[in-house]
Amino acid sequence: MSDQSQEKEQPILNSGDAVEITAGDYKGKTAKVISSYTNSISVELDEKEPDGSHPRTVLKHSEYNLI
C-alpha cells in the first residue's frame, strides 16, 4: 500500500508535457518536460537565450505545476 501512495504523490508526466515553474530562478515561466525521474524532472524552457538556445534545468516535483 505504501508503494501506491508514493506513486500518487508524483504526477504522471510524459516527455513533451508542459509545466509552469513555481519556484527558483525561472519562477512563472513555462517549460516542456525532457525526462521524469524519481525525485525530479528535467525541463527545457520555452523562452530563448540571446544565442538562440533554450535553457534547460532540473526541478524537484514541488517546484512546478502541470499545465
C-alpha positions in Angstrom: 0.0 0.0 0.0 2.9 2.4 0.7 4.1 1.9 -2.9 0.7 3.1 -4.3 0.7 6.2 -2.0 4.2 7.2 -3.3 3.1 6.9 -6.9 0.0 9.1 -6.3 2.2 11.9 -4.8 4.1 12.2 -8.1 2.2 13.4 -11.1 2.4 11.2 -14.2 4.5 13.1 -16.7 5.5 12.3 -20.2 8.2 13.8 -22.3 6.9 16.9 -24.0 4.3 17.8 -21.3 4.1 21.5 -20.4 4.7 22.7 -16.9 4.7 26.0 -15.1 7.7 26.6 -12.8 6.6 27.7 -9.3 10.0 28.2 -7.6 13.6 29.2 -8.3 15.2 31.5 -10.9 12.7 30.6 -13.6 9.5 31.1 -11.4 6.5 31.9 -13.5 8.0 30.6 -16.8 6.7 27.6 -18.8 8.8 24.7 -19.9 8.5 21.3 -21.6 9.5 18.1 -19.8 12.5 16.3 -21.2 12.6 13.4 -18.7 11.0 12.5 -15.4 13.0 11.0 -12.6 12.1 9.6 -9.1 12.6 13.0 -7.3 12.8 15.5 -10.1 12.3 16.3 -13.8 14.5 17.8 -16.4 12.9 20.6 -18.5 13.7 22.9 -21.4 12.3 26.4 -21.1 10.1 27.8 -23.8 12.0 31.2 -23.9 15.2 31.5 -25.9 18.6 32.8 -24.7 20.2 35.6 -26.8 22.3 33.0 -28.6 19.1 31.2 -29.7 19.3 28.2 -27.4 16.6 27.1 -24.9 17.9 26.9 -21.3 17.5 23.6 -19.5 17.2 22.9 -15.8 16.2 20.2 -13.3 13.2 20.8 -10.9 12.0 19.0 -7.8 8.4 17.8 -8.0 7.4 20.5 -5.6 8.8 23.3 -7.9 6.3 23.0 -10.8 2.6 22.6 -11.8 1.4 20.6 -14.7 -0.4 22.7 -17.3 
